Amino acid sequence: MQDPNENEITRGRPLGLGGWGWFAVTALVVLLAVAIWYCIHAWGEVAGNGISSTGWVFLVLGVVLTVLVGGGLMGLLFYSSREGKDF
């Protein structure tokens, strides 16, 4: 009897990363390392400067709006999945 979790794409093929998958993982790790280095460097450059009260207001608004948009998109994703409308 055939395994119900297999389909015509994965049947007979080992599941795992191929050459391009490892290339993508390596590229993403390098990009993450560069981003962390840049954040540490930028943090040291602006250590003496403060943020005004207007800056804090807009920073908080930006975070709240970003979380709301992300939550709304995740809600739409779950809704479309439950309704069977995803591709």
C-alpha positions in Angstrom: 0.0 0.0 0.0 1.2 3.5 -0.9 2.1 6.0 1.8 -0.7 8.7 1.7 1.9 11.4 2.5 3.8 10.7 -0.8 2.8 12.4 -4.0 4.1 12.0 -7.5 6.8 14.7 -6.9 8.3 13.2 -3.7 7.8 9.5 -4.5 11.2 7.8 -4.6 13.2 10.9 -3.9 14.9 11.5 -0.6 13.6 14.6 1.2 16.3 17.1 2.0 18.2 20.0 0.6 19.9 19.8 -2.7 22.8 21.9 -3.9 20.7 25.0 -4.6 19.0 24.6 -1.2 22.3 24.7 0.6 23.4 27.6 -1.5 20.2 29.5 -0.5 20.8 28.7 3.2 24.4 29.8 3.0 23.5 33.1 1.3 20.8 33.8 3.9 23.2 33.1 6.8 25.8 35.5 5.2 23.1 38.2 4.7 22.1 37.7 8.4 25.7 38.1 9.5 26.2 41.2 7.5 22.9 42.7 8.8 24.0 42.0 12.4 27.4 43.5 11.8 25.8 46.6 10.3 23.4 46.9 13.3 26.2 46.7 15.8 28.3 49.2 13.8 25.3 51.7 13.4 24.5 51.4 17.1 28.0 52.4 18.0 27.8 55.4 15.7 24.6 56.9 17.1 25.2 56.0 20.8 25.5 59.6 21.9 22.3 60.8 20.2 18.9 60.6 21.7 15.4 60.2 20.2 13.0 63.1 20.6 9.5 62.5 21.9 8.1 62.9 18.3 10.6 60.2 17.2 9.3 57.8 20.0 5.7 58.4 19.0 6.4 57.6 15.3 8.6 54.6 16.3 5.8 53.2 18.4 3.2 53.9 15.7 5.4 52.1 13.2 5.8 49.0 15.3 2.0 48.9 16.1 1.0 49.3 12.5 3.5 46.7 11.4 2.2 44.2 13.9 -1.4 44.9 12.9 -0.6 44.5 9.2 1.2 41.2 9.8 -1.6 39.9 12.0 -4.2 40.9 9.4 -2.2 39.1 6.7 -1.9 36.0 8.8 -5.6 36.1 9.5 -6.3 36.3 5.8 -4.0 33.4 5.2 -5.7 31.2 7.8 -9.2 32.2 6.5 -8.3 31.4 2.9 -6.8 28.1 4.0 -10.0 27.1 6.0 -12.2 28.2 3.1 -10.2 26.2 0.6 -9.4 29.2 -1.5 -5.6 29.0 -1.5 -3.8 27.6 -4.5 
